[in-house]
């Protein structure tokens, strides 16, 4: 069976002039200097800059200026810049924010053009301008060549609004030295094994068993675990629950609001890790941030994404770090969350053609493969998965589950949606008040309904 890979059709028109003065008006327009402003957040800036230099070597009239923003500021700066007409030409946007900003973005065009300048020296110096018309990926190409979640995320109303280089998934980081000290020979591969490991790895104060000396992992709370919404989401997904289905919140339907529903079972399982009367107790709301605790050697395990690898190595370079695939409820039915960034072009960009051509360039399979390996995040292309999930490949723990990974949120306000999950977790952990006990409606069922309503309002 012939394998389909991402390919771009190139039509070349060779136009030759004698010296710069001999170029036609169209030729001069084709090589007019262009400055592209590229804003990114978690992309590997060093690799993006390297690709920008390679592109400029091919198209010397294009200069790409890369600017890195903080995650907590990028959307506000993007909107402010657009309002002032000083926005970027390329914006790296988290996939969960794509629908929120879709009306501000330019869809992928059918084709783009670029030019190459060749100058020869000597008695009769010549300047040759070669213009190229490059086909961009079609809807079918995205569906066939990219990971499944990509097509579901970037194709809106039949148009493509961005292209990713990588697709990240959640995995289990662990400190090998702490694992050895806990007497755990191999990392857990499922939740049952993890519960056993939690009991072995958790160290509590002998005089106050509610006080945690060493945590097995950050689980059970919301405010001090950045990935809490994704952790609850992955538990729901592993129960076979669709959180959002065809534009409707579906993880807790009216017939499933009882405390025996899969949504409540997942919530109980998650929060038990933060209840000091449970055997799974290993974390609480007084702990510092989950990531900070792990890099300080205060937690044995950390549930994180591929982009966390460089952050961990930077904060804890001496840690004997290892990574295992995300824990599963059923090894025969793998589920994981997808979290990634897509490269987009704002409608207000004055250089949309050049911006999309650069995205086309960095999206070539060879460039994506190199970028993926440097960023320590699986490639967004299917063609690379077989090699990357090989046990000898450092990307293996993430790549092994990326084919099944799915983005659980497709709406217009991810911050509010994630906040709803956090409020659910925090509210469920809180002890019942007298008012709660005497209310006509069960507090926890009310929390679940409210969470679903808030999520629905963001879609």
Secondary structure, DSSP 8 states (H G I E B T S, - for coil): ---------EEEEEEEESSGGG--HHHHHHT--EEEEEEESSS-HHHHHHHHHHHHHH-TTEEEEEEE--TTTHHHHHHHHHHTT---SEEEEEGGGHHHHGGGEE---SEEEEEEEEEE-STT-EEEEEEEEEE---HHHHHHHB-HHHHHHHEETTEE--EESB-EEEEEEEEHHHHHHTT--S--SBHHHHHHHHHHH-EE-SS-TTSEEEBS---S-STT-TTHHHHHHHHHHHTT--SEETTEE-SS-GGG-STTSHHHHHHHHHHGGG-TTSTT----TTS--HHHHHHTTSBSEEEEETTHHHHHHHH-TT--EEEEE--BS-TTS--EEEE-EEEEEETT-TTHHHHHHHHHHHTSHHHHHHHHHHHTS-BSBGGGHHHHTSTTSTTHHHHHHHTTEE----SS-HHHHHHHHHHHHHHHHS---HHHHH-SS-HHHHHHHHHHHHHHHT-
